Structures are given as C-alpha cells and as structure tokens.
Amino acid sequence: MGIFGDFGNPTFGLRDLKIATWNSAANYGTAVDIPSAQLYEVSPQTVNAQLEGDDVITATHAFAISSQVRIRFGSVPLEVLQILTGNTYDSYGTTPSRIRSLVIDDVSFPYFGICGKAISTEDSGDMHIFVPKLKVLEGFTIGFQYGQFSIPEITCMAVPGINNKIVEYILHETAASVAIPPVYS
C-alpha cells in the first residue's frame, strides 16, 4: 500500500458533477449533468460541545448534523435550474425561433441529490462524493459581465438522507461513471 492508500488517491480536478431530484429515500429522478463544473465542496457541519472542569477541558464531543455544499459551474442550464428550483421550464416556437423559459416564483425549493467525481493521478481509480439529500440554502446570483462567462455559484444544505447518510466518500479501484444514487458493483 502506498502513502495514499490502496487505490483511488490522490485525486485531481473535478471530472463530472450530476444532480437529480430527490423523490424519496433512494428514489431519484433522472440525473442531469452540470456543465463545465468548476467547484464542488462538501463541508460537514457538527453540533459540538466541550466539558470543562477542574480548570481543564475534560471531554469533547462532535456530532455530524448536516453538510454545507457549494457548487460553481459554467453557463445557465435550465435543466439544472429546474432541479434546483422545482419549477419546470417551458419551450416555445420552432427553429430558428425557439425559446425556453424558466420562472422562479414563490416556490419552496425541493431536495435533490448530487454526486461528483475526481480522477486518481496514481492509478486508474477515482473518488466520488455523494450527497443524497440537499437543497438550495441561500439565494444565488446568475448574471452577465463584460468579457466573462456566466459562472453561477450556489450554496446548499445537506440533511440526513438514505439511512441517515449526510455525505459518502467512495473510492473506486477502476474509474466509474457518476450515478445517483451510486452503483456498487
């Protein structure tokens, strides 16, 4: 075994990122690719405390309760916004005058699942990070700027999902496709 473990590490980049509507435990809609994914960060959040006495800290405790998830990607794909907002986009017209439109109104954002993949630089493996149940936590900005691509960044909050799972880190000896939920075979 090397310094990075048996397989799948160290990882490099962000090769693929997909989301799917969370319908119920282990039941998801069709996974949609997030194009030009640039950032996928998962930060477990804890409730913690320390016990003090006799002029010292005598015990500590931390318990995972959620995760903060940040994603950043290129473009403004309505298929992705549809999953994030729960609203359906509409299509109008025919070529060459087609129009697609998605309205964000006073909707209650739904839960979705997300899974990202980074490749191993030392072998043919990879690492996936799967978050089974999360939703948009904060407002997000989609805009345009001179000389720049549109790059939305969105912050989400994960809560316990399948079997109280908040986040799952998966190493593959041989690189695997991203699926929601992950396939173990």
N, C-alpha and C positions, 0 to 999 in steps of 0.2 A: 504494500500500500504506500502511495506517495504522500507528500505533505498535504495534498488537497483531498485525500480520501481515495476510495476505490475507483470512482468514476464520476463524470458529470461536472467536475470543477477544475480549475477556476472558470467562471463564466465571463462572457464578454458580450456587450451590446444588448439590444432588445430586438430580437428577430421577428417576433409575432405577438400580437395582442388581440384578443377577441372578447366580446361581451355577448350575453344572451339574457333575455327576460327570465326572471325567476318566477315560476308559476307556483311551485310548492316544493317541499323538500325533495331534492334530487330530480326535479322535473323542470326543465328549462325549454324556452323557445329555441328557435334556430340561432346558432352562433353567427355573429356578424364580425367581420374583420375591421379593426380600427386602422385606417390607412396612415401610413407614414408615422407610426408610433415612435415617439421620442423619449418618453418618460413613463415609467410605471414604478411607483414606490408604495410599499406597504409597511406601515409603522404600527405594530401592535400597541394598544393602549391598555393601561392597567389601573386598577384601584390598588393602592398600596398604603402601608402604614408601618410605623416603627414603634416599638415598645421601649420606653425609656424608664430607667430606674437605677438606683444605686450609682447615680452620676455617669451612666453609660447607656448605650443602646444595647438592650439585652436580646432583642429579636426584631426581625423584619419579615414582612410578608408582601407579596405582589400576586395579583390575580388578573389574568387577561380577561378583558370585558368587550373589547372591540378592536378595530384597526382603522387608522386613517389611511386612505388610499388616494394618491394623486396620479392623474394621467395627463399627458400632453401629446398632442398629435397634430398632423398637418391636415389642412382643408376643413370643410364643414360638411361632413357626410350626413345627409338626412336619415340614413338607415341607423346610424349611431345615435343621433339625437332622438329618434323615435323610441329607441330602447331606454335612453336616459330619462326621457320626459313622460313616456307612456302615451304620448299623442301620436297619431298616425299622420304621415304626410299624404298629401293629395297630389295627383298628377292630372294635368290638363293638356289638351291640344295634341297635335301630331307634328312630326318632323317637317319642317325645321323650326317650328314654333312651340315646342313643348315647354311646359312649366311644371315644376314640382314645388310644393309649398308645405311648410310645417308651422303651425301656430302653437305658441306656448301661451296658455291662458292660466286660470287659477287651478291648474292641475296639481294633484298630490303625486309627487314623483314616486315611481314604483321601485321595487327591488330588482336587482339584476345580479348575474354572476360574471366574473371576469377571470381570465387566465392569460398569463404572459409567459414568454419563452426567451431564454438566453442560451447561446451555444457554449459548449466547453471548448477551451483552447488547447487542452492537453489530450483529448481523446475524441471519440465520435459521439459522446453523450451530450446531454443538455440538462437544463434545470427549468422547471415550470413553477410559477407561483399562482396558486388558485385561491380565489376568494369567493366563497359560494353565495354570499348574500350581502349586498350593499346597496346604497342609494346615494344620489347626489346630496351632499351635505350643505354646501354653500352655493350662493349664486355664482354664475360663471360668465365670462365675457367672451363674446365672439365679435370680432371686428376686423377692420381693414386698415392698412397703414402703407404709406408710400414706400416703395422699394422692399416690401416684406411680404412673405406668405402669411396667410391666416393660420395662426397657431393657437387653438383653444387649449386651455389648461383647466382641469376640473378636479375639485376635491370631493371625495365621497367618504361615507362612514360605513364600515362593515360591522355587522352584528352576527351573533351565532346563527349558523345555518344548519346544514346537514349534520346530524349527530353533534350539535353544538360546536361545530368546527367554525373558527373565525378565519384562519388562513392555513393553507397547506403548501409546504415546500416539497417538490417532487424531483428527484434526480433520476434520469434515465441513462442506462449504460449505452444505449443506442438512441440517437435523437428521435423524438416522436412528434407527431402533429399535435397542435393545440386543440383540445376539445373541452366542451363544457357540458356536463361535468367531465373530469379527466377519465380516460380509459386506462384500466390497469391490466394489460395483457401483453 
